[in-house]
Amino acid sequence: MEHSLFSLTDRVAIVTGSGRSIGKAIALALADAGAHVVAAARTSAEIEATASEVKAKGRKALAVPTDVTDSTQMNDLVQKTVREFGRLDIMVNNAGGQWIIAPMLELTEEYFDEVIKLSLKSVFSGCKAAAQVMVEQKSGSIINMSSTAGIMLNPGRIAYSAAKAGVVNLTQNLAMELGPYNIRVNALAPGLIVTERTKVLASKDPAVFETRRKNTALKRLGAPEEVAGAAVYLASDASSYVTGNLLVVSGGLHTLVT
């Protein structure tokens, strides 16, 4: 297999949630492969830092403060990208999250709605905004961030798990809808990755995290860069016949029944 299959030279990518952790790692990996990158998140300072690192790699970059839960802002993000670069080749809907670990009976309806809006509805908005451009181009790769939480039992995290399961189904359906336009739609499902958020969650529920670490096939947690490598694959021509796929990056964690 030729290395050029993984080249993203002069392709244009948007990565949401790219101010830190997995999103930032993906943005930098895409730049390493040759892509120009638009970094999007709510915190301006963080995405400006990401954009600076992309430029240091010799690629073009743009930082666009964006609230992914606002569909108007997502549309604006895509339009700003097209005005700046003339096209959009790669859309990575990475932003999402959870902030409470608790049984269902302790969760409020408001919290459930917030998690669905952040981790599922935002992905729909990003896909729709990107597809409107990619359909005209007759090309593109959309990568949606799911999680092993969406394919495993996760008591105490039902809102997040439901959202991430929804991302998988959304991805598969959009792959069928957009395939005729030469647009590929795939999802990534990271397992336990060392990020700022997982460190906080692990401090609240250390026994669960330690049990899962021990039960991964590789007996360790993952690094954001290891998810980023999978994103480069899905963005590149190396995966030109891959669509509607869920690529699990979990060190074997997803093989657990519970």
FIZADO-936955 format. One record per residue (C-alpha): residue in one letter; x, y, z. Coordinates in Angstrom, 3 decimals, decimal comma. Example, Ala and Ser with C-alpha at 12.3 -4.5 7.8 and 13.67 -1.06 7.14 Angstrom:
2
{'A' {12,300 -4,500 7,800}}
{'S' {13,670 -1,060 7,140}}
//
This chain:
258
{'M' {0,000 0,000 0,000}}
{'E' {1,452 3,332 -1,031}}
{'H' {1,927 5,985 1,612}}
{'S' {0,285 8,488 -0,760}}
{'L' {-3,075 6,858 -0,040}}
{'F' {-2,961 8,572 3,355}}
{'S' {-2,006 11,968 1,944}}
{'L' {-4,425 14,846 2,585}}
{'T' {-2,360 17,455 0,753}}
{'D' {-4,318 20,686 0,283}}
{'R' {-7,609 19,205 1,429}}
{'V' {-9,689 21,344 3,753}}
{'A' {-10,927 20,020 7,088}}
{'I' {-13,153 21,307 9,874}}
{'V' {-12,677 19,768 13,311}}
{'T' {-15,144 20,703 16,035}}
{'G' {-14,069 20,554 19,649}}
{'S' {-10,481 20,969 18,470}}
{'G' {-9,210 23,200 21,243}}
{'R' {-7,995 20,279 23,325}}
{'S' {-7,717 16,515 23,761}}
{'I' {-8,927 14,256 20,947}}
{'G' {-10,173 17,087 18,747}}
{'K' {-6,856 18,903 18,877}}
{'A' {-4,941 15,700 18,203}}
{'I' {-7,116 15,061 15,137}}
{'A' {-6,618 18,609 13,846}}
{'L' {-2,834 18,303 14,147}}
{'A' {-2,755 14,823 12,600}}
{'L' {-4,773 16,013 9,610}}
{'A' {-2,311 18,884 9,222}}
{'D' {0,611 16,450 9,396}}
{'A' {-1,024 14,572 6,513}}
{'G' {-1,204 17,800 4,496}}
{'A' {-4,649 19,248 5,207}}
{'H' {-5,551 22,848 5,913}}
{'V' {-7,568 22,957 9,122}}
{'V' {-10,424 25,019 10,530}}
{'A' {-10,462 24,677 14,304}}
{'A' {-13,852 25,167 15,968}}
{'A' {-14,912 25,266 19,617}}
{'R' {-16,416 27,710 22,091}}
{'T' {-13,122 28,739 23,700}}
{'S' {-11,335 31,157 21,378}}
{'A' {-7,925 30,963 23,063}}
{'E' {-7,778 27,188 22,726}}
{'I' {-8,643 27,013 19,041}}
{'E' {-6,305 29,905 18,295}}
{'A' {-3,547 27,825 19,884}}
{'T' {-4,529 24,825 17,747}}
{'A' {-4,550 26,971 14,615}}
{'S' {-1,085 28,302 15,466}}
{'E' {0,259 24,765 15,774}}
{'V' {-1,287 23,835 12,430}}
{'K' {0,380 26,845 10,791}}
{'A' {3,689 25,860 12,374}}
{'K' {3,422 22,631 10,374}}
{'G' {3,276 24,664 7,163}}
{'R' {-0,478 24,357 6,627}}
{'K' {-3,162 27,041 6,506}}
{'A' {-5,471 27,348 9,487}}
{'L' {-8,497 29,257 10,680}}
{'A' {-9,954 29,451 14,186}}
{'V' {-13,726 29,941 14,305}}
{'P' {-15,396 30,227 17,729}}
{'T' {-18,488 28,039 17,472}}
{'D' {-21,202 26,709 19,756}}
{'V' {-21,970 23,376 18,104}}
{'T' {-25,401 23,224 19,758}}
{'D' {-26,456 26,237 17,649}}
{'S' {-27,259 25,135 14,095}}
{'T' {-26,946 28,690 12,802}}
{'Q' {-23,386 28,872 14,101}}
{'M' {-22,617 25,497 12,523}}
{'N' {-23,863 26,757 9,163}}
{'D' {-21,779 29,899 9,588}}
{'L' {-18,728 27,764 10,404}}
{'V' {-19,034 25,881 7,131}}
{'Q' {-19,700 29,038 5,119}}
{'K' {-16,668 30,798 6,613}}
{'T' {-14,581 27,782 5,679}}
{'V' {-15,775 27,844 2,091}}
{'R' {-15,212 31,595 1,808}}
{'E' {-11,666 31,194 3,111}}
{'F' {-10,614 28,029 1,275}}
{'G' {-13,128 27,582 -1,540}}
{'R' {-14,171 24,072 -0,537}}
{'L' {-14,690 21,580 2,299}}
{'D' {-13,301 18,066 2,002}}
{'I' {-13,372 16,726 5,558}}
{'M' {-15,845 17,361 8,370}}
{'V' {-15,009 15,949 11,784}}
{'N' {-17,908 16,259 14,220}}
{'N' {-15,899 15,657 17,352}}
{'A' {-17,509 17,908 19,981}}
{'G' {-19,625 16,247 22,668}}
{'G' {-19,527 15,269 26,278}}
{'Q' {-21,121 14,373 29,597}}
{'W' {-20,627 15,795 33,047}}
{'I' {-22,712 13,717 35,441}}
{'I' {-22,389 10,044 36,400}}
{'A' {-25,595 9,045 38,162}}
{'P' {-28,502 6,590 38,001}}
{'M' {-31,455 7,455 35,798}}
{'L' {-33,687 8,246 38,775}}
{'E' {-31,309 11,026 39,800}}
{'L' {-31,120 12,657 36,369}}
{'T' {-33,278 15,552 35,292}}
{'E' {-35,000 15,834 31,950}}
{'E' {-33,085 19,070 31,380}}
{'Y' {-29,742 17,284 31,766}}
{'F' {-30,790 14,513 29,370}}
{'D' {-31,840 17,114 26,783}}
{'E' {-28,548 19,005 27,145}}
{'V' {-26,453 15,897 26,556}}
{'I' {-28,516 14,857 23,525}}
{'K' {-28,217 18,377 22,113}}
{'L' {-24,436 18,498 22,608}}
{'S' {-23,525 14,946 21,645}}
{'L' {-26,122 13,992 19,004}}
{'K' {-28,026 16,970 17,629}}
{'S' {-24,783 18,882 17,054}}
{'V' {-23,535 15,994 14,921}}
{'F' {-26,692 16,182 12,808}}
{'S' {-26,208 19,939 12,383}}
{'G' {-22,572 19,480 11,390}}
{'C' {-23,403 16,736 8,909}}
{'K' {-26,171 18,766 7,315}}
{'A' {-24,101 21,945 7,019}}
{'A' {-21,154 20,064 5,521}}
{'A' {-23,283 17,960 3,189}}
{'Q' {-24,803 21,046 1,586}}
{'V' {-21,332 21,927 0,327}}
{'M' {-20,099 18,408 -0,346}}
{'V' {-23,145 17,489 -2,444}}
{'E' {-22,279 20,324 -4,826}}
{'Q' {-18,640 19,174 -4,938}}
{'K' {-19,639 15,539 -5,392}}
{'S' {-17,025 14,560 -2,825}}
{'G' {-16,243 14,605 0,872}}
{'S' {-15,583 12,622 4,017}}
{'I' {-17,626 13,128 7,191}}
{'I' {-16,327 11,626 10,421}}
{'N' {-18,607 11,548 13,459}}
{'M' {-17,401 10,917 16,985}}
{'S' {-19,280 8,155 18,755}}
{'S' {-17,896 6,201 21,707}}
{'T' {-17,726 2,707 23,125}}
{'A' {-20,418 4,113 25,453}}
{'G' {-22,743 3,871 22,460}}
{'I' {-22,156 0,146 21,916}}
{'M' {-21,680 -1,121 25,499}}
{'L' {-23,679 -1,117 28,700}}
{'N' {-22,889 2,031 30,684}}
{'P' {-25,076 2,366 33,796}}
{'G' {-24,888 5,868 35,186}}
{'R' {-24,188 7,370 31,772}}
{'I' {-27,444 6,706 29,970}}
{'A' {-27,842 10,125 28,335}}
{'Y' {-24,359 10,051 26,861}}
{'S' {-24,681 6,412 25,849}}
{'A' {-27,994 7,060 24,119}}
{'A' {-26,538 10,035 22,275}}
{'K' {-23,487 8,107 21,106}}
{'A' {-25,625 5,152 20,003}}
{'G' {-27,673 7,653 18,028}}
{'V' {-24,510 8,915 16,337}}
{'V' {-23,817 5,397 15,049}}
{'N' {-27,287 5,047 13,538}}
{'L' {-27,207 8,583 12,138}}
{'T' {-23,868 7,833 10,502}}
{'Q' {-25,102 4,645 8,882}}
{'N' {-28,236 6,268 7,502}}
{'L' {-26,365 9,296 6,170}}
{'A' {-23,849 7,013 4,484}}
{'M' {-26,722 5,596 2,437}}
{'E' {-28,231 9,016 1,691}}
{'L' {-24,989 10,704 0,723}}
{'G' {-23,207 7,804 -0,974}}
{'P' {-24,617 8,668 -4,421}}
{'Y' {-22,839 12,043 -4,140}}
{'N' {-19,465 10,394 -3,456}}
{'I' {-19,618 11,470 0,189}}
{'R' {-18,433 8,954 2,749}}
{'V' {-19,783 9,049 6,311}}
{'N' {-18,092 7,070 9,069}}
{'A' {-17,862 7,127 12,848}}
{'L' {-15,135 6,624 15,418}}
{'A' {-15,762 5,010 18,790}}
{'P' {-12,917 5,695 21,214}}
{'G' {-12,665 3,730 24,426}}
{'L' {-10,936 5,046 27,526}}
{'I' {-8,682 7,812 26,233}}
{'V' {-6,571 9,967 28,538}}
{'T' {-8,159 13,429 28,309}}
{'E' {-8,996 16,209 30,718}}
{'R' {-12,589 15,006 30,903}}
{'T' {-11,829 11,345 31,521}}
{'K' {-9,411 12,308 34,288}}
{'V' {-12,256 14,120 36,050}}
{'L' {-14,706 11,260 35,510}}
{'A' {-12,128 8,712 36,688}}
{'S' {-11,647 10,644 39,906}}
{'K' {-15,382 10,322 40,565}}
{'D' {-15,629 6,630 39,715}}
{'P' {-12,082 5,180 39,923}}
{'A' {-13,098 1,557 40,454}}
{'V' {-15,054 1,363 37,207}}
{'F' {-12,270 2,977 35,201}}
{'E' {-9,625 0,704 36,701}}
{'T' {-11,689 -2,405 36,014}}
{'R' {-12,153 -1,413 32,401}}
{'R' {-8,460 -0,603 32,000}}
{'K' {-7,558 -4,058 33,247}}
{'N' {-10,067 -5,654 30,896}}
{'T' {-8,844 -4,006 27,716}}
{'A' {-6,871 -6,348 25,514}}
{'L' {-3,905 -3,942 25,620}}
{'K' {-4,152 -3,374 29,412}}
{'R' {-3,821 0,397 29,152}}
{'L' {-5,661 3,605 28,383}}
{'G' {-5,391 5,185 24,959}}
{'A' {-3,862 8,474 23,856}}
{'P' {-5,660 11,130 21,781}}
{'E' {-3,082 10,645 19,021}}
{'E' {-4,177 7,035 18,650}}
{'V' {-7,702 8,168 17,819}}
{'A' {-6,269 10,802 15,492}}
{'G' {-4,531 8,149 13,414}}
{'A' {-7,861 6,461 12,783}}
{'A' {-9,359 9,802 11,751}}
{'V' {-6,611 10,331 9,173}}
{'Y' {-7,405 6,912 7,731}}
{'L' {-11,113 7,690 7,413}}
{'A' {-10,393 11,113 5,917}}
{'S' {-7,957 9,805 3,318}}
{'D' {-8,150 7,802 0,112}}
{'A' {-6,879 4,798 2,067}}
{'S' {-10,521 4,343 3,107}}
{'S' {-12,057 5,266 -0,258}}
{'Y' {-14,388 2,232 -0,203}}
{'V' {-15,313 2,565 3,477}}
{'T' {-18,595 4,214 4,432}}
{'G' {-21,284 3,639 7,044}}
{'N' {-18,579 2,110 9,216}}
{'L' {-17,954 2,352 12,960}}
{'L' {-14,229 2,148 13,651}}
{'V' {-13,683 1,245 17,290}}
{'V' {-10,465 2,546 18,875}}
{'S' {-10,630 1,008 22,325}}
{'G' {-7,630 -1,203 22,955}}
{'G' {-10,092 -4,096 23,008}}
{'L' {-12,385 -2,585 25,650}}
{'H' {-15,446 -3,007 23,411}}
{'T' {-15,071 -6,775 23,525}}
{'L' {-16,396 -6,764 27,094}}
{'V' {-20,003 -7,857 27,481}}
{'T' {-20,571 -5,289 30,244}}
//
